[in-house]
Amino acid sequence: MKKIIGMLLIGGMLAAGLAGCGSTGTDTAQTSSATVSTDGSTSMEKVIGHLSEAYMEENPGVKITYNPTGSGAGIQAVSEGRCDIGLSSRDLKPEEAQSLNGTIVAIDGIAMIVNPENTVSDLSIEQIGAIYKGEISNWSEVGGSDAPIVLIGREAASGTRDGFESITDTEDQCKYSQELTSTGDVVQTVSSNPNAIGYASLASVKDTVKLLAVENVIPSNETIQSGAYKIQRDFLLVTPKEKQLSQAAQEFMDYATSAAADDMIEKAGAVPVKR
């Protein structure tokens, strides 16, 4: 009987020891998990999405969240400490830059495209703005054939449209013939209409359409990185100057701004920063 009791006591001690090991493992897993919250630009949805997915795949203990509130709201959120990293598709204003850092993570290069049959090869930003506002309505007015210009653009919620209109100073003034829901649709429509003009992220342009030079500069990763091509804007990661990021947020920032992230940035339709 004593022998049986002794064996039961030993078994209980072993079970307690195993339970203790299990508890320690759970605590460690909880400690190693972390969330990095991002908030801001809807135009950066694809960029932050591709970067987050790639990072979380390599770092399963980290969760990256994204709240698409717009650049201004994202800047305010990080300023007030409601998120780790703000996302902005515009430069910081002087008053914002006093307390915040804006780190360029990618460049949004927006290419102007026409049908391959179109003889026009170069336009100025002023001409592009006039075309999309309907002030120039025939290709002959910019050196092309005598044909009406068909204006192709994106739907109102598109980040590419937001970028294009802000750069060409055409917000709420464009006289679109068609407003399409994807870059692929824009490319396809322009490729099938000799009189069409459209805009698309450079990475999404195919050889079925013709790239226009803008002020004598053809868009490419090189001309966008150098700033020579003008229809572009920076995508920023916004962080506080006076407050240190959490370890998880800093490590994600380090990845997003490194050469290791360039492939993901290109897959998202943006241009990597020149390093």
N, C-alpha and C positions, 0 to 999 in steps of 0.2 A: 504493500500500500504506500509506504514511504517512498518507494522507488517511483511509483506512478505519479505521486504528488510532485516529486522533484522534477520529473520529466515535464509535467504541465507548467511548472514555474519557469523552467528553462525555455519552453516553447513560448510562454507569454513574454519573456524578456526579449526573445528574438523578434517576435511580432512587433513589440514596442519599438525595437531598434529599427526595423524596416519601415515602420510608420514614420519614425523620425526622419529617416533618409528621404522618404517621399515628400515630407513637408518641406525639408530643406530645398529639394529640387524645385518645388512649386514656387517657393519664395524667390529663388534665383531667377526663374523664368519671368516672374512678375517684375523683379528689379531690372532685368535687362530689356523689358519692353518699354517703348517710348512713342509718343505722338508728336509730330511736327505739324503745326497748323499754318496753312497759307491762305491768304484772303486778298481778293482784288480783281485785276483785269480779266474780263471775259475773253479778250483777244489772246490771252496767254494760256487758254484752256488746254490746247493740244500740247504746247511746250511743257507745261507743268505736269500734264498727264503722262506724257512719255517719260519724262525724267523721274517722276514718282514711281511709276510701274517698274522701271529698270532698277531703281534704287531699292525698292521694297523686295524685289525678287532676290537681290544679293544680300539684303539685310532684313530677314523675316521678323526680327523683333521690333522693327520700326514701322509705324504707320504714318503716311503723309496724307493730310486732309486738304481739301481745296474748297473754298467758299467763293463762288463767282459773283462778287458784288460790284465790280467796276474799280478802275484805278484809284479814283479819289477816295472811295470807301475803304479800299485796302490800305492806302496810305494812312488814313485816319485810324484804322483798326490797329495797325502796328504801332502807331504813335501812342495810342491809348493802352497798349499792352494786351489787346484782345486776341492777338495772333502772334506767332513767332516771326513769320516772314510775310511782308506785303508784296503784292505783285502789281507792277505799273507798266502800262504801255505808253506812258508819257514821261518826260523829264520831271524831276522834282522842282517845285517852285522854290525861289530863294528862301522863303520863310520855312518851308518844309525841310530844306537842306541844312538848316541850322541844327536840327536835332536828329536827322535821319541820314543814313547812307544809301545811295542807290548804286547797286552793282549790276553792270550789264551782263545778262546771262545769255542773250541771243539778240539777233537783229531780224526785224521783219522786213524783208525785201520784197516789194510789190512790183511785179513786172507788168508792163503794158503789152498787150498782145493783139494782133490783127490776123486776118486770113492770109495765107501765103501768097495769094494772088494780088494782094494790095501793094501798090508801088510806093507808098509812103514808108519811109524808114526811120524818120526822126521827128520828134515833137518836143516842144518846150513844155514846162509845167504850166505856163500860162495858157498855151494852146489846149492842153489836155483839160484844164479847168473850163475853158470856154466851150469845148466840145461837149463836155458832160452837163454843162448848164444850158445847152441848146443854143448858145450864141454863135457857134460854128456848126452848121448842120449838113454841109456837103464836103466830101473829100477834096473837091477841087479847090477849096479855100485854104488847104494846107499842102497843096502840091500833088494831090492825087487825081484820080479820074472823077468825072462828073457823075457822082452817085451819092445818094443820101447816106449819112452815117447812122448806123444802127448801134445804139448804146446798150451794152451788156454789163450787168453788175450783179452784186450779191444782194441777198435779202437784208432787211433793216437790222437784224440781230447779228449780222456777220462782223467779226473782228477785222477781217480784211477790208470790208467796206468802210468801217470806221477809220482805219488807218489811211486808206486811199483818200477819203473825203477830207480828213483833217489836213493831210499834206498838200492837197490840191486846192484847199480852201473852197470846197463845194458842199459843205454840210447842208443837208435839207434843200439843196438846189438842183440836184441831178435829175435829168429828164430821161430816166431809163426806159428803154424799149422792153427789156425783160429783166426781172430781178430773180435770180436763181439761187437755189439752196445749197449748192456745193461748188467748189473750185472745179471739180471734174466737169460739171454741167457747163460752166463758163467756157472752159477750154473746148469742149465738144461743140458748143453753139458757135463760137467764133470760127472754129475750123470748118464749119459747114456753111458759113455765110460770108461771101466775098466783101460785104460792106460793113461787117461788124468790127467793133473794138471792145476789148474787155480788159480786166485786170485780174491777176492771180499771184499767189505766193510763188516766188521763183522756183522753188523745189518741185512744184506741181506742174510746171510748164512742160509740154511735150513737143516733139518735132512736127506735130500736126498743125501747129500755129507758128506765126512769125513774131519774134521779139522785136519791139521797137526800141531804138535808142532814145533816151530822154536827155535833151541838151547835149547831144553828141556822145553820150555814154551808154554802152550796152550793159544791161544788168548781168552781173555774175557774182559769185561769192567774193572774188577779189575786189571788184569795183564797189560792192556794197560794204565790205569790211573797211575799205579805204575811205569811204564817204563820198567817192566821186559820183556814184549813182544816187540821185536825190530823193527818189520815192522810197523812203525807208524810215524806220523808227526803231528805237531801242526798246527791248523788253528788260525791265529792271526787277531785281530782287531788293526789296527795301527792308532795312534793319535799323534798329536804334543805335545812335552813336554812344550813348552813355550806359547802356545796359548790355551786358554780355549775353550772347545766345546760349541756350542749353547745349550740352554736348551733342545731342542728337541733331538739333537744328544746325549747329556749326558744321557737323560732318556732312549733312545733306548739302549745305551751301558749298562746302569744299568740293563735293562731287559735281554739283550742277555747274560750277564755274571752272571745271577742269577739262582737259582735252578728252578725258574718258567719256564725257557727256556729248561730244560733238555729233556722234552718229544719231543719238536720240533727238537732238535738236534738228538735224536735217530731216529725219523721219517725220517730225512734227511740222515740216514745211517752212522752217526758219533757217537763218544763216548763223553758223557759229561765230563767236567772237575771234578776231585775229589774235594769236598768242605769240 
